[in-house]
Amino acid sequence: MAVQVIDLLVAVGLGVVSVALIAAFGLQLMGEVQDDMDPDSAEANATGEGIDALGEIPSKLGIIVLAFIIVVVISVIKLIRG
């Protein structure tokens, strides 16, 4: 059972890191695309709103990781108590 908990922890950790990397690369790419647009166009405004929305994802990852760690700690405690 302990191995399953560790495997789950590794899988979720990799998932969180993957989401963070994808968000970072997406923000960078969208910023480069926006630089090539006319600043007053609807496309530039929509891209700016997308960048703002994607920028909020990394701020939420800490809360998600904290919640996951709490779940893992509770699971380990229940596992040890039997």
Short mmCIF file of the C-alpha atoms (twelve columns), coordinates in Angstrom:
data_MODEL
# 
_entry.id   MODEL 
# 
loop_
_atom_site.group_PDB 
_atom_site.id 
_atom_site.type_symbol 
_atom_site.label_atom_id 
_atom_site.label_alt_id 
_atom_site.label_comp_id 
_atom_site.label_asym_id 
_atom_site.label_seq_id 
_atom_site.Cartn_x 
_atom_site.Cartn_y 
_atom_site.Cartn_z 
_atom_site.pdbx_PDB_model_num 
ATOM 1  C CA . MET A 1  0.000  0.000  0.000   1 
ATOM 2  C CA . ALA A 2  2.839  2.412  0.800   1 
ATOM 3  C CA . VAL A 3  4.307  1.867  -2.668  1 
ATOM 4  C CA . GLN A 4  0.970  2.802  -4.216  1 
ATOM 5  C CA . VAL A 5  0.889  6.034  -2.201  1 
ATOM 6  C CA . ILE A 6  4.422  6.903  -3.332  1 
ATOM 7  C CA . ASP A 7  3.559  6.073  -6.948  1 
ATOM 8  C CA . LEU A 8  0.507  8.323  -6.707  1 
ATOM 9  C CA . LEU A 9  2.595  11.119 -5.201  1 
ATOM 10 C CA . VAL A 10 5.141  10.873 -8.013  1 
ATOM 11 C CA . ALA A 11 2.410  10.848 -10.670 1 
ATOM 12 C CA . VAL A 12 0.654  13.899 -9.260  1 
ATOM 13 C CA . GLY A 13 3.968  15.694 -8.805  1 
ATOM 14 C CA . LEU A 14 4.843  15.098 -12.439 1 
ATOM 15 C CA . GLY A 15 1.393  16.281 -13.450 1 
ATOM 16 C CA . VAL A 16 1.746  19.532 -11.511 1 
ATOM 17 C CA . VAL A 17 5.198  20.170 -12.987 1 
ATOM 18 C CA . SER A 18 3.855  19.426 -16.481 1 
ATOM 19 C CA . VAL A 19 0.970  21.869 -16.059 1 
ATOM 20 C CA . ALA A 20 3.358  24.549 -14.800 1 
ATOM 21 C CA . LEU A 21 5.727  24.057 -17.746 1 
ATOM 22 C CA . ILE A 22 2.912  24.070 -20.295 1 
ATOM 23 C CA . ALA A 23 1.473  27.254 -18.759 1 
ATOM 24 C CA . ALA A 24 4.900  28.939 -18.806 1 
ATOM 25 C CA . PHE A 25 5.569  28.030 -22.436 1 
ATOM 26 C CA . GLY A 26 2.023  28.991 -23.404 1 
ATOM 27 C CA . LEU A 27 2.403  32.396 -21.779 1 
ATOM 28 C CA . GLN A 28 5.702  32.960 -23.536 1 
ATOM 29 C CA . LEU A 29 4.279  31.922 -26.912 1 
ATOM 30 C CA . MET A 30 1.165  34.059 -26.515 1 
ATOM 31 C CA . GLY A 31 3.313  37.036 -25.530 1 
ATOM 32 C CA . GLU A 32 5.404  36.644 -28.670 1 
ATOM 33 C CA . VAL A 33 2.286  36.346 -30.829 1 
ATOM 34 C CA . GLN A 34 0.776  39.439 -29.205 1 
ATOM 35 C CA . ASP A 35 3.939  41.446 -29.922 1 
ATOM 36 C CA . ASP A 36 3.369  40.886 -33.659 1 
ATOM 37 C CA . MET A 37 -0.218 42.195 -33.537 1 
ATOM 38 C CA . ASP A 38 -1.591 45.700 -33.871 1 
ATOM 39 C CA . PRO A 39 -1.927 46.898 -30.235 1 
ATOM 40 C CA . ASP A 40 -5.460 48.259 -30.766 1 
ATOM 41 C CA . SER A 41 -6.901 45.197 -32.511 1 
ATOM 42 C CA . ALA A 42 -9.490 42.847 -31.091 1 
ATOM 43 C CA . GLU A 43 -7.045 39.965 -31.530 1 
ATOM 44 C CA . ALA A 44 -4.428 41.679 -29.364 1 
ATOM 45 C CA . ASN A 45 -7.048 42.383 -26.699 1 
ATOM 46 C CA . ALA A 46 -8.243 38.768 -26.731 1 
ATOM 47 C CA . THR A 47 -4.671 37.502 -26.544 1 
ATOM 48 C CA . GLY A 48 -4.007 39.847 -23.611 1 
ATOM 49 C CA . GLU A 49 -7.047 38.488 -21.791 1 
ATOM 50 C CA . GLY A 50 -5.834 34.934 -22.460 1 
ATOM 51 C CA . ILE A 51 -2.416 35.795 -21.075 1 
ATOM 52 C CA . ASP A 52 -4.023 37.258 -17.951 1 
ATOM 53 C CA . ALA A 53 -6.160 34.127 -17.504 1 
ATOM 54 C CA . LEU A 54 -3.214 31.762 -17.988 1 
ATOM 55 C CA . GLY A 55 -1.178 33.875 -15.594 1 
ATOM 56 C CA . GLU A 56 -3.553 32.925 -12.793 1 
ATOM 57 C CA . ILE A 57 -2.899 29.178 -13.143 1 
ATOM 58 C CA . PRO A 58 0.569  29.152 -11.527 1 
ATOM 59 C CA . SER A 59 -0.771 31.078 -8.539  1 
ATOM 60 C CA . LYS A 60 -3.295 28.291 -7.915  1 
ATOM 61 C CA . LEU A 61 -0.765 25.433 -8.207  1 
ATOM 62 C CA . GLY A 62 0.552  26.069 -4.702  1 
ATOM 63 C CA . ILE A 63 -2.903 25.579 -3.222  1 
ATOM 64 C CA . ILE A 64 -3.435 22.410 -5.257  1 
ATOM 65 C CA . VAL A 65 -0.076 20.981 -4.164  1 
ATOM 66 C CA . LEU A 66 -0.780 21.852 -0.521  1 
ATOM 67 C CA . ALA A 67 -4.161 20.117 -0.658  1 
ATOM 68 C CA . PHE A 68 -2.576 17.057 -2.247  1 
ATOM 69 C CA . ILE A 69 0.150  16.913 0.410   1 
ATOM 70 C CA . ILE A 70 -2.489 17.070 3.130   1 
ATOM 71 C CA . VAL A 71 -4.377 14.179 1.513   1 
ATOM 72 C CA . VAL A 72 -1.171 12.142 1.272   1 
ATOM 73 C CA . VAL A 73 -0.273 12.816 4.918   1 
ATOM 74 C CA . ILE A 74 -3.740 11.771 6.046   1 
ATOM 75 C CA . SER A 75 -3.518 8.629  3.891   1 
ATOM 76 C CA . VAL A 76 -0.123 7.711  5.345   1 
ATOM 77 C CA . ILE A 77 -1.393 8.236  8.891   1 
ATOM 78 C CA . LYS A 78 -4.402 5.991  8.197   1 
ATOM 79 C CA . LEU A 79 -2.056 3.429  6.625   1 
ATOM 80 C CA . ILE A 80 0.224  3.399  9.683   1 
ATOM 81 C CA . ARG A 81 -2.688 3.152  12.134  1 
ATOM 82 C CA . GLY A 82 -4.029 0.216  10.193  1 
# 
